[in-house]
Amino acid sequence: MAITSIQSILPARFSINSSEQGAAKPPPKIFNVYERPFKGYQPPQPDGYEQSKSRPDTSAIVIDNGSHLVKAGWSFDKNPRFILPPVMSRYRDRKLNKACQFIGHDAYVDATTRGQLRYAFDPGTSVVGNWDVMEGVLDYLFIKLGVDGANGGIDRPIVMTEPIANPNYPRKMMNEILFECYSAPSVAYGIDSLFSYRYNRGTDGLIVDSSHTSTHVIPVLNSKALLSNCSRLNFGGMHASEYLLKLMRLKYPTFPGKMTEHQMEDLMHNHCYVSKDYDRELSGYLDWTGLEDRDHVIQYPFTEHIVPEKTEEELARIAERKKESGRRLQEQAAKMRLEKLMKKEQELEYYKDLQRGLQSETKKEKTRILDAEDLKDEAHLERLIRDLERSIKRSRNKDLGNEEQEEPAEEMSFPLLDVPDEELDEAGLKEKRHQRLMKSNVDARQRAKEEKEREQARKDEELRLDREKRENDPEGWVAERRAQRQNLLQRIKERDRMKADLGNRKSLASQMRMKTLANLAADGPKKRRRGGDDDDFGANDEDWGVYRTVATGEQSDDEEEEDLSGMLDSVEKELLEYDPEFTENHTLAAQSDWTKSLIHVFLRGPWPFDPESQREAHQIHLNVERIRVPEVVFKPSIAGIDQAGIVEIAADIVNQRFSNPEEQARLLRDVFLTGGNTLFQNFDERLRNDFRACLPLEAQLTVRRASDPILDAWKGAAQWASGSGLAKSSISREEYLEKGSEYLKEHDLGNVTSW
């Protein structure tokens, strides 16, 4: 494809008119990066335990054991008293010689505690795997709740949430800890999303629970979850933050700051949203119109190099010092020139006296005196005097400011070259050799001058022929210039690629270079033997080409000496003058402009980038990631997940697993959204629109969101624990001792023993 057609295939957003180029973009709105804070000391709240003593049968400790946040409180509370991440940091302080343990937000107090973090749940799941951390979290919660039962036991019933299809082993371990370690009187388990649905007064419907580690779609009829028909998508809020972190690290591979999952989680919740029409919005997301609103700039901590500004008085003093220093240098240079001129005048006077003295000496004495002065003959002395006079004259004219007039070139004559050697004495032979050398220099300069004139004549002839071709065949001339420009662009591209490859030790160019070096080392000169020949490397001109092969790869001397950029500028200048279809937007400089670069818009938004600014170097730009990350729940293939999206899952459950139209209608009348990963803007509207396309035309679809998708699970468990159903759904201590730690009582809001 010709370069001139590149502009035609670029999106319209890269063709900025003059008004948009002249209009200054408003400065970006900066969002600071979030660091998980240390919330300070959380005092215990024993008042809840004191209230529970007045109604020991109807009060229970409710724990929403989430993999992201653990919520704990009393069943008669409206909101959980403590919300903390299920993490623990334990280490030994060498200065205090004490073992330190920090739970929840306290584990983020400093870098030492953050470096020792351990999670209670297995990575990427909602199943407890580290029971040492889980026990520490429970200790912390019970202490903060003010429980002071006899012998350290918990004398109140416990209601705890668990994920769908929780394995028997984690439940067994939890029972053993609660009954054996804390002496709990009874324990009840329930599914968090079902508690949230019950709290929002749901009876028949389809629950879409997108939480921290996974997304579930659960059908509910007559207030009972049909768990055998539920489906799971292995993607949640944790995976979304990890996906955003991967995108940012790929987008900014040399970012000087440290990007963490906690930061990405905050960015995802505060800046990402679900697109109503993903494909259409993505195609125009980097359009210049309104990009400053869609592109969010996140500022990381940085230290700017501050250059102290000098006052006008300081600048004036510095200028005066520079002026004084320059004046002193000028005086010193003038003094040195004067001393040098005086020395030359003294030398000139000395050599003139010597020349006058030689007139009265014999030939033998002249030769002795000239040899003592390191002079060849009297002609050498005369040339030396003439050069000194010319040098002194130039120096005086320069000091007086007079323009130096060029002296006419002397006619060079070489009379001794025609005289036979037999007629010359030793001095004459020496002078003849000198004249022969001078004549060869004059002839060489003459040949160079003639070659230069012929080269100039050849160039003038080429220009004349090129001008005639442009006038007689303008279309053919323009086609040749376009082909020449295309060739130059290709050569520039290959040159840049070669430079980049030489910097990469794994590239083919670097490997060939190392191979050449290895061959040279293997074929180097052998040790010289007595009487053997010396190394003859360099005897041929071809031997020296190996250094170019090692340094720059295989290319000719002409390619090294050519100024490709200058040649391209010259060709583009001619095309701009004579080709009406070639405009400024087609030039390489215009196409390299950041205002027309998709990469720049993607990395830096609609603002110029200053690589010297530490502030801008510590900024990341969220644009297409704002809709790309939440879209994974609807299109898991974006993140490389080989599963169906929630719309396909929900449509499969309703259309394939429930053949009764009445049951389908009951499910569709209440599609309930819960879980922290459903808090994205437009999540419910997007699910409604996409789900509608998978249903019959006459089907009625209602989508609603939980009043509080994060806390409603705890609130529903607390509401259920305050009712009459807790006693018959709990596992008492006597039942635990009789039937074992794997025993589970089934109820409408909990898991079942068999699926």
C-alpha positions in Angstrom: 0.0 0.0 0.0 1.4 3.4 -0.9 2.2 5.8 1.9 -0.1 8.4 0.3 -3.1 6.2 1.0 -2.4 5.8 4.7 -4.3 8.9 5.6 -7.3 7.6 3.8 -7.5 4.5 6.0 -7.0 6.2 9.3 -10.1 6.8 11.4 -11.7 10.1 11.2 -10.7 10.9 14.8 -7.1 11.3 13.7 -7.9 14.0 11.2 -7.9 17.1 13.4 -9.0 20.3 11.7 -7.3 23.6 12.3 -9.8 24.8 14.9 -9.3 21.8 17.0 -5.6 22.1 16.8 -5.7 25.7 17.8 -8.1 25.2 20.7 -6.3 24.5 23.9 -7.4 21.4 25.7 -8.5 22.0 29.4 -6.0 20.6 31.9 -6.8 17.0 32.9 -8.7 16.3 36.1 -6.3 14.4 38.3 -7.4 11.5 40.5 -5.0 10.4 43.3 -4.2 6.7 43.6 -5.7 4.9 46.6 -3.6 3.2 49.2 -5.4 0.8 51.6 -5.4 2.9 54.8 -4.7 1.9 58.3 -8.0 2.7 60.1 -6.4 3.2 63.5 -7.3 1.5 66.7 -10.8 0.0 66.8 -12.0 -0.2 70.4 -14.1 -3.1 71.6 -17.9 -2.7 71.8 -19.1 -4.7 74.8 -22.5 -3.0 74.9 -23.9 -5.5 72.3 -22.9 -8.4 74.5 -24.5 -6.8 77.5 -27.8 -6.3 75.5 -27.7 -10.0 74.4 -27.7 -11.1 78.1 -31.3 -9.9 78.4 -32.4 -12.2 75.5 -30.0 -15.0 75.3 -32.3 -17.2 73.2 -33.1 -14.7 70.4 -29.7 -13.0 70.1 -26.9 -14.5 68.0 -23.5 -13.5 66.6 -23.9 -13.1 62.9 -20.7 -13.4 60.7 -20.8 -12.9 56.9 -17.6 -14.8 56.2 -16.7 -13.2 52.8 -13.5 -13.8 51.0 -13.0 -10.0 50.5 -14.5 -8.6 53.7 -15.7 -10.3 56.9 -18.7 -8.6 58.5 -19.7 -9.3 62.1 -22.3 -8.1 64.5 -25.3 -9.0 66.6 -28.6 -10.2 65.2 -30.4 -7.2 66.7 -28.1 -4.7 65.1 -29.1 -2.8 61.9 -25.6 -2.9 60.5 -22.5 -5.0 61.2 -20.3 -3.6 63.9 -17.0 -4.7 62.4 -16.0 -5.0 58.7 -12.4 -6.2 58.0 -10.5 -8.1 55.4 -9.7 -11.7 56.4 -5.9 -11.2 56.6 -3.3 -11.6 59.3 0.3 -10.5 59.7 2.5 -12.2 62.3 6.2 -11.6 62.9 8.6 -11.3 65.8 9.9 -7.8 66.6 13.6 -8.0 67.3 13.8 -4.8 69.3 10.9 -5.7 71.6 11.6 -9.4 71.4 7.9 -10.0 71.2 5.7 -11.9 68.7 3.3 -9.4 67.1 0.0 -10.3 65.4 -2.1 -7.9 63.4 -5.6 -8.7 62.1 -7.7 -7.0 59.4 -6.9 -3.4 58.6 -4.3 -3.4 61.4 -2.2 -5.6 59.1 -1.7 -2.6 56.8 -0.1 -0.4 59.5 3.4 -0.3 57.9 5.6 -2.0 55.3 6.8 -4.7 57.7 3.2 -5.9 58.5 2.2 -5.7 54.8 5.2 -7.8 53.9 4.0 -10.6 56.2 0.3 -10.7 55.0 -1.5 -14.1 54.9 -5.0 -14.7 53.7 -7.6 -17.0 55.2 -9.0 -18.1 51.9 -7.4 -20.1 49.2 -6.3 -17.8 46.3 -9.1 -17.1 43.8 -11.7 -19.0 45.8 -14.2 -18.4 48.6 -13.1 -21.6 50.5 -11.2 -21.2 53.7 -7.7 -22.7 53.4 -5.5 -21.1 56.1 -7.2 -22.0 59.4 -4.5 -20.3 61.4 -5.5 -17.0 59.9 -9.2 -17.8 60.2 -8.8 -18.6 63.9 -7.0 -15.3 64.4 -9.8 -13.4 62.6 -12.4 -15.1 64.8 -10.4 -14.2 67.9 -10.3 -10.6 66.9 -14.0 -10.4 66.2 -15.1 -12.1 69.4 -12.8 -9.8 71.4 -14.0 -6.7 69.7 -17.6 -7.8 70.2 -16.9 -7.9 74.0 -17.8 -11.6 74.4 -16.5 -12.8 77.8 -18.1 -16.2 78.2 -17.0 -18.7 80.8 -13.6 -20.2 80.3 -13.1 -18.2 77.1 -16.1 -19.8 75.4 -18.8 -18.2 73.3 -22.1 -18.6 75.0 -24.2 -17.2 72.1 -25.5 -19.0 68.9 -23.5 -18.3 65.8 -24.9 -17.7 62.3 -22.3 -17.8 59.5 -22.5 -17.5 55.8 -20.8 -19.9 53.4 -20.5 -20.1 49.5 -22.7 -22.3 47.3 -21.5 -25.9 47.3 -19.1 -25.4 50.1 -17.0 -28.6 50.4 -17.5 -30.8 53.5 -13.9 -30.4 54.7 -14.0 -26.6 55.3 -17.3 -26.9 57.0 -15.9 -29.7 59.2 -12.9 -27.6 60.2 -15.2 -24.6 61.0 -17.4 -26.8 63.1 -14.4 -28.1 65.1 -13.1 -24.6 65.7 -16.4 -23.2 66.8 -17.4 -26.1 69.0 -14.1 -27.2 70.3 -12.1 -24.0 70.6 -14.9 -21.5 71.3 -17.5 -23.9 72.9 -20.3 -22.4 70.8 -23.8 -23.6 71.9 -25.0 -23.8 68.3 -24.0 -23.0 64.8 -26.1 -22.3 61.7 -24.9 -21.9 58.1 -26.5 -20.2 55.1 -25.7 -19.0 51.6 -25.0 -15.3 51.5 -26.9 -14.5 48.3 -30.0 -16.3 49.6 -29.8 -14.2 52.8 -29.6 -11.1 50.7 -32.6 -12.2 48.5 -34.7 -12.9 51.6 -33.8 -9.5 53.1 -35.1 -7.8 50.0 -38.4 -9.8 50.2 -37.8 -12.1 47.3 -39.8 -15.3 46.9 -39.7 -16.3 43.2 -37.0 -15.1 40.9 -33.5 -15.5 39.5 -30.6 -14.4 41.7 -27.5 -13.1 39.9 -24.8 -13.0 42.6 -21.5 -11.5 41.4 -19.1 -11.4 44.3 -15.4 -11.2 45.0 -14.3 -14.6 43.6 -17.2 -15.9 41.4 -20.6 -15.2 39.8 -23.6 -17.5 40.4 -27.0 -17.6 38.9 -29.5 -19.2 41.2 -33.2 -19.9 40.5 -35.6 -19.6 43.4 -39.2 -20.8 43.5 -41.5 -20.6 46.5 -38.7 -19.1 48.6 -36.5 -22.2 48.1 -33.4 -22.2 46.0 -33.1 -24.9 43.3 -29.4 -25.4 43.8 -29.3 -28.3 41.4 -30.1 -25.8 38.6 -27.7 -23.0 39.5 -24.6 -22.2 37.4 -21.3 -20.6 38.1 -19.0 -18.3 36.3 -15.4 -18.3 37.6 -15.0 -14.5 37.5 -15.6 -11.9 40.2 -14.3 -8.7 41.6 -10.9 -10.1 42.5 -10.3 -11.4 38.9 -11.5 -8.0 37.5 -8.9 -6.1 39.6 -6.2 -8.6 38.6 -7.2 -8.2 34.9 -7.0 -4.4 35.2 -3.6 -4.8 36.8 -2.4 -6.9 33.9 -3.7 -4.4 31.4 -2.0 -1.5 33.2 1.3 -3.3 33.4 1.1 -4.2 29.7 0.2 -0.6 28.9 3.0 1.0 31.0 5.8 -1.6 31.1 8.3 0.9 32.4 6.1 2.7 34.9 8.3 4.0 37.8 5.6 3.5 40.5 4.4 0.3 42.0 0.9 -0.8 40.9 -0.9 -3.2 43.3 -4.2 -5.1 43.2 -5.6 -3.0 46.0 -5.1 0.2 43.9 -6.6 -1.5 40.9 -9.6 -2.5 42.9 -10.3 1.0 44.0 -9.8 2.3 40.4 -12.1 -0.4 39.1 -14.9 0.6 41.6 -14.5 4.4 41.1 -13.8 4.7 37.4 -15.1 1.7 35.5 -18.7 1.2 34.3 -20.7 -1.2 32.2 -21.2 0.0 28.6 -24.8 -0.2 27.3 -23.5 -1.0 23.8 -19.9 -2.2 24.2 -18.9 -2.7 20.5 -20.3 0.7 19.4 -18.8 2.6 22.4 -15.4 0.9 22.1 -15.1 1.8 18.4 -15.3 5.5 19.2 -13.9 5.6 22.7 -10.6 7.3 21.6 -12.4 9.9 19.5 -11.0 13.4 20.2 -14.4 14.8 20.8 -15.1 14.5 24.5 -11.9 12.4 25.1 -10.8 14.6 28.0 -14.0 13.6 29.9 -13.6 9.9 29.1 -9.9 9.7 29.9 -9.3 9.6 33.6 -5.8 10.5 34.8 -4.5 8.7 37.9 -1.7 10.3 39.7 0.8 8.2 41.7 3.1 9.7 44.3 6.2 11.4 42.9 9.1 13.7 43.7 9.6 16.6 41.3 13.0 17.9 40.7 12.7 21.6 41.7 15.1 24.0 40.2 15.3 27.2 42.4 14.4 30.3 40.4 16.8 33.2 40.6 15.7 36.8 41.2 16.3 39.6 38.8 19.1 41.0 40.9 20.9 37.6 40.9 20.5 37.2 37.2 21.9 40.8 36.7 24.9 39.9 38.9 25.5 36.7 36.9 25.3 38.6 33.6 27.7 41.2 34.9 30.2 38.5 36.0 29.9 36.8 32.6 30.5 40.1 30.9 33.6 40.9 33.1 34.9 37.4 32.5 34.5 37.8 28.7 36.3 41.2 28.8 39.3 39.7 30.7 39.5 36.8 28.2 39.5 39.3 25.3 42.3 41.3 26.9 44.2 38.2 27.6 43.7 37.0 24.0 44.8 40.4 22.6 47.9 40.3 24.8 48.8 36.8 23.5 48.3 37.9 19.9 50.6 40.9 20.5 53.3 38.8 22.0 53.0 36.3 19.1 53.2 39.2 16.6 56.3 40.6 18.3 57.9 37.2 18.3 57.2 36.8 14.5 58.6 40.3 13.9 61.8 39.4 15.8 62.1 36.1 13.8 61.5 38.0 10.5 64.3 40.6 11.4 66.6 37.7 12.4 66.1 35.8 9.1 66.5 39.0 7.0 69.8 39.7 8.7 70.8 36.1 8.1 69.9 36.5 4.4 72.0 39.7 4.1 74.9 38.1 5.8 74.9 35.2 3.4 75.6 37.5 0.5 79.3 37.9 1.5 80.0 34.3 2.5 81.5 31.5 0.5 79.4 28.6 -0.8 80.8 26.2 1.8 80.1 28.6 4.6 76.6 29.3 3.3 75.9 25.5 3.5 77.2 25.3 7.0 75.1 28.2 8.2 71.9 27.0 6.6 72.4 23.5 8.0 72.9 25.0 11.5 69.6 26.9 11.1 67.8 23.7 9.8 67.3 25.2 6.4 67.7 23.3 3.1 68.9 26.1 0.9 68.6 29.9 0.2 65.2 29.3 -1.5 63.9 27.7 1.7 65.1 30.8 3.6 63.4 33.1 1.1 60.1 31.2 1.4 60.3 31.3 5.2 60.8 35.1 5.1 57.9 35.5 2.6 55.5 33.4 4.8 56.5 35.4 7.9 55.8 38.7 6.1 52.4 37.5 5.0 51.5 36.2 8.5 52.5 39.5 10.1 50.5 41.5 7.5 47.3 39.4 8.2 47.7 39.8 12.0 48.0 43.6 11.7 45.0 43.9 9.3 43.0 41.8 11.7 43.9 44.0 14.7 43.1 47.1 12.7 39.8 45.7 11.4 40.8 45.9 7.7 39.4 43.3 5.3 42.1 41.1 4.0 42.5 41.2 0.2 43.2 37.9 -1.5 46.6 38.0 -3.1 46.8 36.7 -6.7 48.1 33.2 -6.9 51.7 32.9 -8.0 52.5 31.1 -11.1 54.2 27.9 -10.2 57.3 27.1 -12.3 59.4 24.0 -12.1 62.5 24.7 -14.4 64.8 22.0 -13.0 62.5 19.2 -14.1 63.7 19.6 -17.7 67.4 19.6 -16.7 69.1 16.2 -16.8 70.5 14.9 -13.5 74.1 14.8 -14.9 74.1 18.6 -15.2 73.1 19.2 -11.5 75.2 19.0 -8.4 73.9 17.6 -5.0 72.0 20.8 -4.1 70.4 20.9 -7.5 69.3 17.3 -7.3 67.7 18.0 -3.9 65.9 21.0 -5.4 64.8 19.0 -8.4 63.2 16.3 -6.1 61.4 19.1 -4.2 60.1 20.7 -7.4 58.9 17.2 -8.6 56.9 16.8 -5.3 55.4 20.2 -5.6 54.4 19.6 -9.2 52.6 16.3 -8.3 50.6 18.2 -5.6 49.7 20.9 -8.1 48.6 18.3 -10.6 46.5 16.4 -8.0 44.7 19.6 -7.0 44.0 20.4 -10.7 42.6 16.9 -11.2 40.4 17.2 -8.1 39.1 20.6 -9.4 38.4 19.2 -12.8 36.6 16.2 -11.2 34.5 18.5 -9.1 33.6 20.5 -12.2 32.6 17.4 -14.1 30.4 16.2 -11.1 28.7 19.6 -10.9 28.1 19.5 -14.7 26.6 16.0 -14.3 24.3 17.2 -11.5 23.2 20.2 -13.6 22.5 17.9 -16.5 20.4 15.6 -14.3 18.5 18.5 -12.9 17.9 19.8 -16.5 16.6 16.3 -17.6 14.5 16.0 -14.5 13.0 19.4 -15.1 12.2 18.5 -18.7 10.6 15.3 -17.6 8.5 17.1 -15.0 7.3 19.5 -17.7 6.7 16.9 -20.4 5.4 14.0 -18.3 4.2 15.4 -14.9 2.2 12.2 -14.0 5.2 9.9 -14.6 7.5 12.3 -12.7 5.1 12.4 -9.7 4.8 8.6 -9.8 8.6 8.3 -9.7 8.8 10.7 -6.7 6.2 8.7 -4.9 8.1 5.5 -5.5 11.3 7.1 -4.4 9.6 8.4 -1.2 8.2 4.9 -0.5 11.7 3.4 -0.9 13.2 6.0 1.5 10.5 5.3 4.1 11.2 1.6 3.8 14.9 2.2 4.2 14.4 4.4 7.3 12.1 1.7 8.8 14.7 -1.0 8.2 17.4 1.2 9.7 15.4 1.8 12.8 14.5 -1.8 13.1 18.2 -2.8 12.7 19.1 -0.4 15.5 16.3 -1.8 17.7 17.4 -5.4 17.0 21.0 -4.7 17.8 19.9 -3.6 21.2 18.0 -6.9 21.8 20.4 -9.8 22.4 17.7 -12.3 21.4 17.2 -10.8 17.9 18.5 -12.3 14.7 20.8 -9.3 14.1 22.5 -9.7 17.5 22.8 -13.4 17.0 24.4 -13.0 13.6 26.7 -10.4 15.1 27.8 -12.7 17.9 28.3 -15.5 15.4 30.6 -13.3 13.3 32.6 -12.4 16.5 32.8 -16.1 17.3 34.1 -17.0 13.8 36.6 -14.2 14.0 37.9 -15.5 17.3 38.1 -19.0 16.0 39.8 -17.9 12.7 42.3 -15.5 14.4 46.0 -15.5 13.7 47.8 -18.6 14.9 50.9 -18.5 17.0 53.8 -17.6 14.9 56.4 -20.3 14.5 60.1 -19.6 14.0 60.6 -18.7 10.4 56.8 -18.6 9.7 54.9 -15.9 8.0 53.3 -13.1 9.9 49.6 -12.4 10.0 48.6 -10.7 6.7 45.1 -9.4 7.8 44.5 -6.0 6.3 46.6 -6.6 3.2 43.4 -6.6 1.1 40.8 -3.9 1.3 38.1 -6.6 1.7 39.5 -7.5 5.1 38.3 -4.3 6.7 34.7 -4.8 5.7 34.3 -7.3 8.6 34.2 -4.4 11.1 31.2 -3.0 9.4 29.5 -6.4 9.5 30.2 -6.7 13.3 29.1 -3.1 14.1 26.1 -2.4 11.9 25.2 -5.5 9.9 25.5 -6.0 6.2 25.2 -2.6 4.4 27.3 -0.6 2.1 29.4 2.5 2.7 27.0 4.6 0.5 24.1 3.7 2.8 26.0 4.8 5.8 26.9 8.1 4.3 23.5 8.9 3.0 21.2 11.3 4.9 18.0 9.4 4.5 16.0 12.0 6.5 17.3 14.8 4.4 16.6 13.0 1.2 13.0 12.3 2.3 12.5 15.9 3.2 13.7 17.0 -0.2 11.4 14.5 -2.0 8.4 15.5 0.2 9.1 19.2 -0.5 9.0 18.5 -4.3 5.7 16.5 -3.9 4.1 19.3 -1.9 5.0 21.7 -4.6 4.0 19.7 -7.7 1.6 17.0 -6.5 -1.8 18.5 -5.7 -2.9 15.2 -4.0 0.0 15.3 -1.6 -0.7 17.6 1.4 1.0 18.4 4.7 -1.0 15.7 6.4 0.7 13.0 4.2 4.3 14.0 5.3 6.2 11.8 7.7 6.4 14.7 10.2 2.7 15.1 10.2 2.0 11.4 10.6 4.5 11.3 13.5 2.6 14.1 15.2 1.2 13.0 18.6 -2.2 14.5 17.7 -2.6 11.8 15.1 -1.1 8.9 17.0 -3.4 6.2 18.3 -0.7 5.0 20.7 -0.3 8.4 22.2 -4.1 8.9 22.7 -4.2 5.4 24.3 -1.3 6.1 26.6 -1.5 9.8 27.4 -5.0 11.0 26.3 -5.5 14.2 24.4 -2.7 16.1 26.1 1.0 16.3 25.1 3.5 14.3 27.2 6.7 15.8 28.7 9.1 12.9 29.5 11.2 15.2 31.7 8.3 15.8 34.1 8.2 13.4 37.0 4.5 14.3 37.6 3.5 13.1 34.1 5.8 10.1 34.3 3.9 8.9 37.4 0.5 9.2 35.7 -1.6 6.4 34.2 -4.6 7.0 31.9 -7.8 4.9 32.1 -9.8 5.1 28.9 -10.9 1.9 27.2 -10.2 -0.1 30.3 -13.1 1.6 32.0 -15.5 -0.4 29.9 -13.3 -3.4 29.0 -12.8 -4.7 32.6 -16.5 -4.9 33.6 -17.4 -6.3 30.2 -15.7 -9.6 31.1 -18.7 -10.7 33.1 -20.8 -10.5 29.9 -18.0 -11.6 27.5 -15.5 -13.8 29.4 -13.6 -14.5 26.2 -12.1 -10.9 26.5 -10.0 -12.1 29.4 -9.3 -15.5 27.9 -11.9 -17.4 30.0 -13.5 -20.3 28.2 -17.0 -19.9 29.8 -20.3 -18.4 28.9 -21.3 -14.9 30.2 -24.0 -14.3 32.7 -26.6 -13.5 30.1 -26.0 -16.9 28.3 -26.0 -18.7 31.7 -29.3 -17.0 32.8 -30.9 -17.7 29.4 -29.9 -21.3 29.6 -31.3 -21.8 33.1 -34.7 -20.2 32.2 -35.1 -21.6 28.7 -33.6 -25.0 28.9 -34.0 -26.2 32.5 -37.5 -25.0 33.2 -40.0 -26.2 30.6 -43.1 -24.9 32.4 -44.0 -21.5 31.0 -45.5 -20.5 34.4 -42.2 -21.2 36.2 -40.3 -19.3 33.5 -42.6 -16.3 34.0 -42.1 -16.4 37.8 -38.3 -16.4 37.4 -38.3 -13.6 34.9 -40.6 -11.3 37.0 -37.8 -10.9 39.6 -34.2 -11.0 38.3 -32.3 -10.0 41.5 -28.7 -8.5 41.5 -26.5 -8.8 44.5 -22.8 -8.9 45.3 -20.2 -6.1 45.1 -19.3 -6.8 41.5 -22.8 -5.7 40.4 -22.3 -2.1 41.7 -21.0 -1.0 38.3 -23.0 1.8 36.7 -25.5 0.5 34.0 -25.0 -3.1 35.1 -28.7 -3.7 35.6 -29.7 -1.9 32.4 -27.2 -3.9 30.3 -28.3 -7.2 31.8 -31.9 -6.3 31.1 -31.3 -5.3 27.5 -29.1 -8.4 26.7 -31.3 -10.8 28.5 -34.4 -9.5 26.7 -32.8 -10.5 23.4 -32.7 -14.1 24.6 -36.3 -14.3 25.7 -39.7 -14.7 23.8 -41.3 -11.5 22.7 -44.2 -11.8 25.1 -42.1 -12.5 28.2 -42.1 -10.0 31.0 -38.7 -9.2 32.5 -38.0 -7.3 35.6 -34.5 -6.6 36.9 -33.8 -5.0 40.3 -30.7 -4.5 42.4 -30.3 -5.2 46.1 -30.7 -2.2 48.4 -27.1 -2.7 49.6 -25.4 -5.5 47.5 -22.5 -5.7 49.9 -24.2 -5.6 53.4 -27.6 -7.2 52.5 -26.2 -10.7 53.0 -25.3 -9.9 56.6 -28.6 -8.0 57.2 -30.6 -10.9 55.9 -28.7 -13.4 58.1 -29.2 -11.1 61.1 -33.0 -10.8 60.3 -33.2 -14.6 59.9 -31.3 -15.2 63.2 -33.8 -13.0 65.1 -36.7 -15.2 63.9 -38.1 -18.6 65.0 -36.3 -20.5 62.2 -32.8 -20.3 63.8 -33.4 -23.0 66.5 -34.5 -25.7 64.1 -31.9 -24.9 61.5 -28.9 -24.7 63.9 -26.5 -27.6 64.8 -26.5 -27.8 68.6 -23.4 -28.9 70.5 -25.1 -32.1 71.5 -25.8 -32.9 67.8 -22.2 -32.1 66.9 -20.9 -34.5 69.6 -23.4 -37.2 68.5 -23.3 -37.0 64.7 -19.8 -35.6 64.0 -18.3 -32.5 62.6 -19.6 -33.1 59.0 -23.2 -33.0 60.0 -25.3 -30.3 58.3 -28.9 -29.3 58.8 -30.7 -28.4 55.6 -33.0 -25.4 55.3 -34.3 -23.1 52.6 -31.4 -20.7 52.9 -28.5 -23.1 53.2 -26.6 -25.8 51.2 -27.8 -29.3 50.9 -25.9 -32.5 51.6 -26.4 -34.0 48.2 -26.8 -32.2 44.8 
